[in-house]
């Protein structure tokens, strides 16, 4: 089982660049990508975020756009950016797909250093920019974004993470004054010298518009320099909690109170991580049927693997906030000390070999620049760990093939089965370098099941739903999420590796807001759509 660099043969020619690097902080933090079936033809399309052009003037540099690649269904892609109308020319950071208007197709939110953009899918292969009309036109430096129906009213709300107050005018006096800017270079790459910006929760009004509900809900993450964000039901109570990863500021975990508000439980839960946090993955890595956390960090700060201790505290809690307890098992799992030299970004826990437990990929790339070439950052090798099924991981980067390429400066990583062959592939955005599409070859040697949800009362994508798969004596669980990794959006389909199981006894869906649905006797090695309220799945 290996990963193959399929970038060129797939027809993907994306190069992340805004021109010559000027050693500005904003240049070094992006960018991300997202998988989503925007045209509803059954395969994953790919949206890639770029930086439109240099922040300081450069001669001979043409501005570039973000790119939408349509999946042709044969392993190749076609650039449809212009036709689709999603070629944003902002200084790009991240993106997240979701059907916010419940009309049956995926919409797209793009975060920028500067004004963000919301593209509404018109259902005919094109999108419309509805940013101003919808009320989500945040003009600060935004990074991660995530969708969730936090208030359980049937439509998706949007959380936008914001980083620091980095104003060129304050560094240069007059925008583009390179000589004056040169005096500021000594400190402008350290985010700690810049004031943090609060985050924003946009509540969906159900009519195509959003309202800023941050203050009343209590999730501004004040004081955080936020990069990563994810909604996840950590206490399994039917509503999404919120985790925010901050750079050089303590992280936040907000417990959803079920009444439209959140409570900060970061310290009580032992996850107020004060390190330089970037990427996030949430999944059940230890197969104990709750969601754990993996956080990527800056150099000399090792990555964190937070094991959810829900079972231990479930019977002891006197109020819901006491259910949140995590322990950092990174060293026990064998991935602590190994990552001390890494500057880690995009990541996910996913079952690459379908053996029933979740493996781990991390993209690395420094924020330090090369001594002899100040316009270039120091590349680092990416890492891949295999889950041994006993709480430990073994690094197998070399044997799975991801070391065949030169080291690059990795940033966002998006995960999904783009060729529909039953194993998970992934796409890496490399800073100021070509991107890489890693195709999984051989991961489908064991049986598998992919599940899409179609909400009726719940939101159309089933985002927030918990899914349990029962086969023989084994049980697996996962949750539908939009927005994770670093500045990225993964496949909304859930992928379950089934090892040697030849039949699934039942699939149980716990829809957001309540309601449990069971589908009995499901065939393996297929992609199935489960519709809220229907007793049988729709196979493909």
VEXSEDO-930226 format. One record per residue (C-alpha): residue number from 1; residue in three letters; x, y, z. Coordinates in steps of 0.1 Angstrom, whole numbers. Layout:
! residues N
SITE   i  aa     x     y     z
SITE NUM ALA     X     Y     Z
...
***
This chain:
! residues 540
SITE   i  aa     x     y     z
SITE   1 UNK     0     0     0
SITE   2 UNK    15    32   -12
SITE   3 UNK     6    68   -22
SITE   4 UNK    13    78   -57
SITE   5 UNK    20   114   -69
SITE   6 UNK    -9   117   -93
SITE   7 UNK    -8   155   -97
SITE   8 UNK     5   157  -133
SITE   9 UNK   -15   129  -147
SITE  10 UNK   -47   143  -131
SITE  11 UNK   -42   175  -149
SITE  12 UNK   -36   197  -118
SITE  13 UNK   -12   225  -125
SITE  14 UNK   -16   246   -94
SITE  15 UNK    13   265   -80
SITE  16 UNK     9   284   -48
SITE  17 UNK    24   319   -52
SITE  18 UNK    18   356   -49
SITE  19 UNK    50   365   -67
SITE  20 UNK    83   370   -50
SITE  21 UNK    81   366   -13
SITE  22 UNK    86   399     6
SITE  23 UNK    90   382    40
SITE  24 UNK    56   394    52
SITE  25 UNK    38   374    78
SITE  26 UNK     6   371    57
SITE  27 UNK    26   355    29
SITE  28 UNK    37   326    50
SITE  29 UNK     4   314    65
SITE  30 UNK   -16   301    35
SITE  31 UNK   -32   284    19
SITE  32 UNK   -58   256    19
SITE  33 UNK   -81   236    -3
SITE  34 UNK  -115   218    -3
SITE  35 UNK  -131   187   -17
SITE  36 UNK  -168   189   -26
SITE  37 UNK  -191   175   -52
SITE  38 UNK  -204   209   -64
SITE  39 UNK  -221   196   -95
SITE  40 UNK  -238   165   -79
SITE  41 UNK  -223   140  -103
SITE  42 UNK  -211   116   -77
SITE  43 UNK  -174   125   -76
SITE  44 UNK  -153   150   -57
SITE  45 UNK  -143   183   -72
SITE  46 UNK  -114   203   -59
SITE  47 UNK  -112   240   -49
SITE  48 UNK   -77   254   -42
SITE  49 UNK   -70   288   -25
SITE  50 UNK   -42   310   -38
SITE  51 UNK   -27   344   -30
SITE  52 UNK   -38   368   -57
SITE  53 UNK    -6   388   -59
SITE  54 UNK    22   404   -38
SITE  55 UNK    12   425    -9
SITE  56 UNK    40   449   -18
SITE  57 UNK    44   461   -54
SITE  58 UNK    65   439   -78
SITE  59 UNK    72   445  -114
SITE  60 UNK    59   420  -140
SITE  61 UNK    37   400  -116
SITE  62 UNK     3   391  -128
SITE  63 UNK   -24   385  -103
SITE  64 UNK   -37   349  -100
SITE  65 UNK   -70   335   -88
SITE  66 UNK   -82   306   -67
SITE  67 UNK   -90   275   -89
SITE  68 UNK  -119   251   -92
SITE  69 UNK  -111   218  -108
SITE  70 UNK  -140   197  -120
SITE  71 UNK  -136   160  -116
SITE  72 UNK  -140   142  -150
SITE  73 UNK  -147   109  -134
SITE  74 UNK  -117    92  -150
SITE  75 UNK   -89   103  -126
SITE  76 UNK   -84   137  -143
SITE  77 UNK   -97   172  -137
SITE  78 UNK  -106   202  -158
SITE  79 UNK  -102   239  -147
SITE  80 UNK  -137   254  -147
SITE  81 UNK  -129   284  -125
SITE  82 UNK  -139   310  -151
SITE  83 UNK  -171   293  -161
SITE  84 UNK  -181   286  -125
SITE  85 UNK  -173   322  -114
SITE  86 UNK  -153   313   -83
SITE  87 UNK  -119   328   -92
SITE  88 UNK  -116   350   -61
SITE  89 UNK   -86   374   -63
SITE  90 UNK   -83   380   -26
SITE  91 UNK   -51   372    -7
SITE  92 UNK   -64   337     0
SITE  93 UNK   -62   316    32
SITE  94 UNK   -89   289    34
SITE  95 UNK  -123   275    23
SITE  96 UNK  -152   253    34
SITE  97 UNK  -179   237    14
SITE  98 UNK  -215   233    27
SITE  99 UNK  -251   237    16
SITE 100 UNK  -260   267    37
SITE 101 UNK  -293   273    19
SITE 102 UNK  -305   237    19
SITE 103 UNK  -312   237   -18
SITE 104 UNK  -294   205   -26
SITE 105 UNK  -260   218   -38
SITE 106 UNK  -228   228   -21
SITE 107 UNK  -220   264   -15
SITE 108 UNK  -185   277    -8
SITE 109 UNK  -170   301    18
SITE 110 UNK  -135   316    12
SITE 111 UNK  -114   333    38
SITE 112 UNK   -87   359    30
SITE 113 UNK   -63   383    44
SITE 114 UNK   -89   410    37
SITE 115 UNK  -125   406    27
SITE 116 UNK  -139   371    27
SITE 117 UNK  -163   357     0
SITE 118 UNK  -195   335     1
SITE 119 UNK  -203   318   -32
SITE 120 UNK  -238   305   -36
SITE 121 UNK  -242   275   -59
SITE 122 UNK  -267   283   -85
SITE 123 UNK  -272   247   -94
SITE 124 UNK  -262   250  -131
SITE 125 UNK  -225   248  -128
SITE 126 UNK  -221   284  -118
SITE 127 UNK  -218   303   -85
SITE 128 UNK  -229   338   -74
SITE 129 UNK  -210   361   -50
SITE 130 UNK  -236   368   -23
SITE 131 UNK  -212   380     4
SITE 132 UNK  -226   415     9
SITE 133 UNK  -263   404     5
SITE 134 UNK  -258   376    30
SITE 135 UNK  -240   396    57
SITE 136 UNK  -208   375    60
SITE 137 UNK  -184   401    46
SITE 138 UNK  -157   400    73
SITE 139 UNK  -128   422    62
SITE 140 UNK  -103   411    88
SITE 141 UNK   -75   386    84
SITE 142 UNK   -95   354    85
SITE 143 UNK   -81   319    85
SITE 144 UNK  -101   287    93
SITE 145 UNK  -138   284    88
SITE 146 UNK  -163   258    98
SITE 147 UNK  -201   251    92
SITE 148 UNK  -224   237   118
SITE 149 UNK  -261   239   129
SITE 150 UNK  -251   249   164
SITE 151 UNK  -286   260   173
SITE 152 UNK  -303   230   158
SITE 153 UNK  -328   250   137
SITE 154 UNK  -322   230   105
SITE 155 UNK  -298   253    87
SITE 156 UNK  -261   258    88
SITE 157 UNK  -243   285   107
SITE 158 UNK  -208   297   100
SITE 159 UNK  -178   302   124
SITE 160 UNK  -149   322   111
SITE 161 UNK  -115   323   128
SITE 162 UNK   -95   355   127
SITE 163 UNK   -57   358   132
SITE 164 UNK   -39   390   141
SITE 165 UNK   -42   427   133
SITE 166 UNK   -15   429   106
SITE 167 UNK   -18   462    88
SITE 168 UNK     6   471    60
SITE 169 UNK    -1   508    66
SITE 170 UNK    10   505   102
SITE 171 UNK    43   488    91
SITE 172 UNK    51   509    61
SITE 173 UNK    35   542    69
SITE 174 UNK    23   543    33
SITE 175 UNK    13   512    15
SITE 176 UNK    41   500    -8
SITE 177 UNK    68   521     8
SITE 178 UNK    94   493     6
SITE 179 UNK   122   513    21
SITE 180 UNK   103   521    53
SITE 181 UNK    90   485    54
SITE 182 UNK   126   473    55
SITE 183 UNK   130   489    89
SITE 184 UNK   101   467   102
SITE 185 UNK   114   434    89
SITE 186 UNK   132   425   121
SITE 187 UNK    99   418   140
SITE 188 UNK    71   415   115
SITE 189 UNK    73   377   111
SITE 190 UNK    65   371   148
SITE 191 UNK    27   369   153
SITE 192 UNK    31   376   190
SITE 193 UNK    39   412   184
SITE 194 UNK     5   418   168
SITE 195 UNK   -28   421   186
SITE 196 UNK   -51   392   183
SITE 197 UNK   -85   396   166
SITE 198 UNK  -118   381   178
SITE 199 UNK  -136   354   158
SITE 200 UNK  -171   356   144
SITE 201 UNK  -201   333   146
SITE 202 UNK  -226   340   118
SITE 203 UNK  -261   327   126
SITE 204 UNK  -281   316    96
SITE 205 UNK  -314   334    95
SITE 206 UNK  -330   309    72
SITE 207 UNK  -336   334    44
SITE 208 UNK  -302   336    28
SITE 209 UNK  -288   361    53
SITE 210 UNK  -268   358    85
SITE 211 UNK  -265   377   117
SITE 212 UNK  -234   382   139
SITE 213 UNK  -243   362   170
SITE 214 UNK  -208   361   185
SITE 215 UNK  -214   382   216
SITE 216 UNK  -247   366   227
SITE 217 UNK  -234   331   221
SITE 218 UNK  -201   336   238
SITE 219 UNK  -175   323   213
SITE 220 UNK  -154   352   203
SITE 221 UNK  -123   334   216
SITE 222 UNK  -110   368   228
SITE 223 UNK   -72   370   230
SITE 224 UNK   -67   341   206
SITE 225 UNK   -47   343   174
SITE 226 UNK   -69   318   158
SITE 227 UNK   -59   295   129
SITE 228 UNK   -78   262   131
SITE 229 UNK  -114   256   140
SITE 230 UNK  -137   226   142
SITE 231 UNK  -172   218   154
SITE 232 UNK  -175   184   170
SITE 233 UNK  -199   167   195
SITE 234 UNK  -173   158   221
SITE 235 UNK  -198   149   248
SITE 236 UNK  -222   130   224
SITE 237 UNK  -252   150   236
SITE 238 UNK  -266   158   201
SITE 239 UNK  -252   193   195
SITE 240 UNK  -219   205   183
SITE 241 UNK  -192   219   206
SITE 242 UNK  -165   241   193
SITE 243 UNK  -127   239   194
SITE 244 UNK  -104   268   183
SITE 245 UNK   -67   264   178
SITE 246 UNK   -46   295   185
SITE 247 UNK   -11   306   176
SITE 248 UNK     9   316   207
SITE 249 UNK   -23   319   227
SITE 250 UNK   -43   293   248
SITE 251 UNK   -67   273   227
SITE 252 UNK  -104   273   234
SITE 253 UNK  -130   245   239
SITE 254 UNK  -166   257   241
SITE 255 UNK  -193   234   254
SITE 256 UNK  -226   238   236
SITE 257 UNK  -252   244   263
SITE 258 UNK  -281   234   240
SITE 259 UNK  -299   268   245
SITE 260 UNK  -280   288   219
SITE 261 UNK  -251   296   241
SITE 262 UNK  -217   281   248
SITE 263 UNK  -195   278   280
SITE 264 UNK  -157   280   279
SITE 265 UNK  -145   246   293
SITE 266 UNK  -109   249   280
SITE 267 UNK   -91   247   313
SITE 268 UNK  -114   222   329
SITE 269 UNK  -110   199   299
SITE 270 UNK   -72   202   300
SITE 271 UNK   -70   215   264
SITE 272 UNK   -62   251   268
SITE 273 UNK   -31   244   248
SITE 274 UNK    -7   274   250
SITE 275 UNK    16   263   221
SITE 276 UNK    16   276   186
SITE 277 UNK   -14   256   172
SITE 278 UNK   -23   254   136
SITE 279 UNK   -42   223   123
SITE 280 UNK   -69   202   138
SITE 281 UNK   -82   167   133
SITE 282 UNK  -111   151   153
SITE 283 UNK  -118   114   151
SITE 284 UNK  -120    83   172
SITE 285 UNK   -84    71   169
SITE 286 UNK   -87    46   199
SITE 287 UNK  -120    31   188
SITE 288 UNK  -138    38   221
SITE 289 UNK  -167    55   204
SITE 290 UNK  -160    92   212
SITE 291 UNK  -142   119   193
SITE 292 UNK  -105   126   201
SITE 293 UNK   -84   156   191
SITE 294 UNK   -51   159   172
SITE 295 UNK   -34   194   171
SITE 296 UNK    -4   204   150
SITE 297 UNK    22   228   165
SITE 298 UNK    52   250   158
SITE 299 UNK    87   238   162
SITE 300 UNK   100   225   196
SITE 301 UNK    64   222   208
SITE 302 UNK    55   186   196
SITE 303 UNK    21   178   182
SITE 304 UNK    -7   169   207
SITE 305 UNK   -29   138   206
SITE 306 UNK   -58   144   230
SITE 307 UNK   -77   113   241
SITE 308 UNK  -113   120   250
SITE 309 UNK  -120   106   285
SITE 310 UNK  -158   108   282
SITE 311 UNK  -164    72   294
SITE 312 UNK  -144    78   326
SITE 313 UNK  -163   109   336
SITE 314 UNK  -198   102   323
SITE 315 UNK  -211    88   356
SITE 316 UNK  -192   113   377
SITE 317 UNK  -204   146   362
SITE 318 UNK  -228   167   381
SITE 319 UNK  -233   191   353
SITE 320 UNK  -227   188   315
SITE 321 UNK  -195   209   314
SITE 322 UNK  -178   183   337
SITE 323 UNK  -180   157   308
SITE 324 UNK  -151   174   290
SITE 325 UNK  -117   159   299
SITE 326 UNK   -88   150   276
SITE 327 UNK   -53   137   282
SITE 328 UNK   -24   144   258
SITE 329 UNK   -12   110   248
SITE 330 UNK    12   121   221
SITE 331 UNK    43   107   238
SITE 332 UNK    25    75   249
SITE 333 UNK    14    70   213
SITE 334 UNK    49    75   199
SITE 335 UNK    43   108   180
SITE 336 UNK    55   133   206
SITE 337 UNK    93   135   205
SITE 338 UNK    94   127   168
SITE 339 UNK    77   160   160
SITE 340 UNK    98   184   180
SITE 341 UNK   117   197   150
SITE 342 UNK    86   200   128
SITE 343 UNK    65   230   120
SITE 344 UNK    32   212   114
SITE 345 UNK     1   223    96
SITE 346 UNK   -26   203    77
SITE 347 UNK   -36   169    91
SITE 348 UNK   -62   143    95
SITE 349 UNK   -68   109   111
SITE 350 UNK   -81    85    85
SITE 351 UNK   -80    48    77
SITE 352 UNK   -57    47    47
SITE 353 UNK   -55     8    46
SITE 354 UNK   -91     0    57
SITE 355 UNK   -79   -21    86
SITE 356 UNK  -104    -5   110
SITE 357 UNK   -83    20   128
SITE 358 UNK   -73    56   120
SITE 359 UNK   -38    65   107
SITE 360 UNK   -23   100   106
SITE 361 UNK    -8   123    81
SITE 362 UNK     8   157    88
SITE 363 UNK    22   183    63
SITE 364 UNK    52   202    76
SITE 365 UNK    70   233    65
SITE 366 UNK    90   260    83
SITE 367 UNK    82   296    90
SITE 368 UNK   119   303    92
SITE 369 UNK   136   315    59
SITE 370 UNK   167   301    44
SITE 371 UNK   199   318    54
SITE 372 UNK   212   322    19
SITE 373 UNK   179   329     2
SITE 374 UNK   158   352    23
SITE 375 UNK   128   350     0
SITE 376 UNK   124   312     5
SITE 377 UNK   112   293    36
SITE 378 UNK   129   262    48
SITE 379 UNK   112   230    36
SITE 380 UNK   105   200    58
SITE 381 UNK    95   164    52
SITE 382 UNK    59   154    57
SITE 383 UNK    51   125    80
SITE 384 UNK    27    95    79
SITE 385 UNK    20    73   109
SITE 386 UNK     3    39   109
SITE 387 UNK   -21    32   138
SITE 388 UNK   -10    -1   155
SITE 389 UNK   -44    -6   171
SITE 390 UNK   -31    -5   206
SITE 391 UNK   -29    32   212
SITE 392 UNK     5    36   195
SITE 393 UNK    16    48   160
SITE 394 UNK    46    39   139
SITE 395 UNK    60    63   113
SITE 396 UNK    60    47    79
SITE 397 UNK    65    78    57
SITE 398 UNK    92    62    36
SITE 399 UNK    74    29    30
SITE 400 UNK    42    45    19
SITE 401 UNK    60    66    -7
SITE 402 UNK    55   102     5
SITE 403 UNK    92   108     7
SITE 404 UNK    98   103   -30
SITE 405 UNK    93   140   -36
SITE 406 UNK   116   167   -25
SITE 407 UNK   108   183     9
SITE 408 UNK    85   213     5
SITE 409 UNK    69   239    27
SITE 410 UNK    35   222    34
SITE 411 UNK     4   240    46
SITE 412 UNK   -32   229    40
SITE 413 UNK   -42   193    34
SITE 414 UNK   -76   182    22
SITE 415 UNK   -87   145    24
SITE 416 UNK  -112   126     2
SITE 417 UNK  -117    96   -21
SITE 418 UNK  -115   116   -54
SITE 419 UNK  -113    85   -76
SITE 420 UNK  -141    66   -58
SITE 421 UNK  -121    34   -55
SITE 422 UNK  -128    28   -18
SITE 423 UNK   -97    44    -2
SITE 424 UNK   -89    79    10
SITE 425 UNK   -66   101   -11
SITE 426 UNK   -53   136    -1
SITE 427 UNK   -42   169   -16
SITE 428 UNK   -14   190    -2
SITE 429 UNK   -10   228    -8
SITE 430 UNK    27   237    -6
SITE 431 UNK    37   273     1
SITE 432 UNK    53   290   -30
SITE 433 UNK    56   256   -48
SITE 434 UNK    35   231   -68
SITE 435 UNK     7   213   -50
SITE 436 UNK     6   175   -47
SITE 437 UNK   -23   151   -52
SITE 438 UNK   -15   118   -34
SITE 439 UNK   -36    89   -48
SITE 440 UNK   -40    59   -25
SITE 441 UNK   -30    27   -42
SITE 442 UNK   -38    -5   -25
SITE 443 UNK   -57     9     5
SITE 444 UNK   -88    -9    -7
SITE 445 UNK   -75   -43    -1
SITE 446 UNK   -99   -46    29
SITE 447 UNK  -136   -40    28
SITE 448 UNK  -150    -5    33
SITE 449 UNK  -182    15    34
SITE 450 UNK  -187    52    25
SITE 451 UNK  -217    70    38
SITE 452 UNK  -234   103    27
SITE 453 UNK  -262   118    46
SITE 454 UNK  -292   137    32
SITE 455 UNK  -311   156    59
SITE 456 UNK  -348   165    57
SITE 457 UNK  -355   181    90
SITE 458 UNK  -318   184    97
SITE 459 UNK  -295   204    75
SITE 460 UNK  -292   190    40
SITE 461 UNK  -256   177    44
SITE 462 UNK  -263   161    78
SITE 463 UNK  -234   181    92
SITE 464 UNK  -232   173   129
SITE 465 UNK  -247   138   126
SITE 466 UNK  -230   110   144
SITE 467 UNK  -228    77   125
SITE 468 UNK  -221    43   141
SITE 469 UNK  -213    12   120
SITE 470 UNK  -219   -22   135
SITE 471 UNK  -203   -53   119
SITE 472 UNK  -199   -86   138
SITE 473 UNK  -184   -77   172
SITE 474 UNK  -169   -44   160
SITE 475 UNK  -183    -9   161
SITE 476 UNK  -169    23   145
SITE 477 UNK  -181    59   148
SITE 478 UNK  -175    92   130
SITE 479 UNK  -192   126   126
SITE 480 UNK  -200   146    95
SITE 481 UNK  -180   179    96
SITE 482 UNK  -173   208    73
SITE 483 UNK  -140   226    81
SITE 484 UNK  -109   210    97
SITE 485 UNK   -73   202    90
SITE 486 UNK   -56   235    83
SITE 487 UNK   -76   261    62
SITE 488 UNK   -93   231    45
SITE 489 UNK  -126   213    39
SITE 490 UNK  -126   175    36
SITE 491 UNK  -150   151    18
SITE 492 UNK  -184   152    36
SITE 493 UNK  -188   115    30
SITE 494 UNK  -178    93    59
SITE 495 UNK  -153    65    52
SITE 496 UNK  -152    34    73
SITE 497 UNK  -125     7    69
SITE 498 UNK  -141   -27    77
SITE 499 UNK  -111   -50    78
SITE 500 UNK  -124   -85    70
SITE 501 UNK  -161   -79    76
SITE 502 UNK  -181   -90    46
SITE 503 UNK  -214   -75    58
SITE 504 UNK  -225   -46    80
SITE 505 UNK  -252   -56   104
SITE 506 UNK  -265   -21   108
SITE 507 UNK  -258    16   105
SITE 508 UNK  -271    40   132
SITE 509 UNK  -274    77   126
SITE 510 UNK  -279   102   154
SITE 511 UNK  -292   132   136
SITE 512 UNK  -284   167   150
SITE 513 UNK  -311   178   173
SITE 514 UNK  -323   143   182
SITE 515 UNK  -337   114   163
SITE 516 UNK  -320    81   157
SITE 517 UNK  -323    61   125
SITE 518 UNK  -311    26   118
SITE 519 UNK  -304     9    85
SITE 520 UNK  -301   -29    87
SITE 521 UNK  -280   -54    67
SITE 522 UNK  -258   -31    45
SITE 523 UNK  -235   -45    18
SITE 524 UNK  -198   -35    19
SITE 525 UNK  -176   -20    -7
SITE 526 UNK  -201     7   -17
SITE 527 UNK  -210    43   -14
SITE 528 UNK  -244    46     2
SITE 529 UNK  -266    77     7
SITE 530 UNK  -288    75    39
SITE 531 UNK  -318    98    38
SITE 532 UNK  -333   111    70
SITE 533 UNK  -365    92    77
SITE 534 UNK  -360    64    50
SITE 535 UNK  -356    28    61
SITE 536 UNK  -333    19    32
SITE 537 UNK  -301    34    19
SITE 538 UNK  -296    46   -17
SITE 539 UNK  -265    27   -30
SITE 540 UNK  -241    37   -57
***
